[in-house]
Amino acid sequence: MSGERTRSARIEARITPEALAVVKRAAEIQGRSVSDFVVAAAQEAAARAIEETQIVRLSVEDQRAFVHAILDPPPPAPALLRAARAYERLVKAPK
């Protein structure tokens, strides 16, 4: 080993006695300490929150509009055509 120590950070939270009783019971059921249970639950909730921000959810109407745009796209705008021609001139310039 490199001799480095694993450091951990401390967090504090206020919890009602009723909520603490539920957390203690759940930790006991899983054979964990309250601290381990809370840390694992927080990590799972954090992972879910992050994952949910990376998923795009569309209404049925938005889904139909998206599919329509993919299957029957509108014609390119003049500005897009100009940009494509400029790109062609820059990238595919004669050698």
Rosetta blueprint (number, residue, H / E / L):
1 M L
2 S L
3 G L
4 E L
5 R L
6 T L
7 R L
8 S L
9 A L
10 R L
11 I L
12 E L
13 A L
14 R L
15 I L
16 T L
17 P H
18 E H
19 A H
20 L H
21 A H
22 V H
23 V H
24 K H
25 R H
26 A H
27 A H
28 E H
29 I H
30 Q H
31 G L
32 R L
33 S L
34 V H
35 S H
36 D H
37 F H
38 V H
39 V H
40 A H
41 A H
42 A H
43 Q H
44 E H
45 A H
46 A H
47 A H
48 R H
49 A H
50 I H
51 E H
52 E H
53 T H
54 Q L
55 I L
56 V L
57 R L
58 L L
59 S L
60 V H
61 E H
62 D H
63 Q H
64 R H
65 A H
66 F H
67 V H
68 H H
69 A H
70 I H
71 L H
72 D L
73 P L
74 P L
75 P L
76 P L
77 A L
78 P H
79 A H
80 L H
81 L H
82 R H
83 A H
84 A H
85 R H
86 A H
87 Y H
88 E H
89 R H
90 L H
91 V H
92 K L
93 A L
94 P L
95 K L
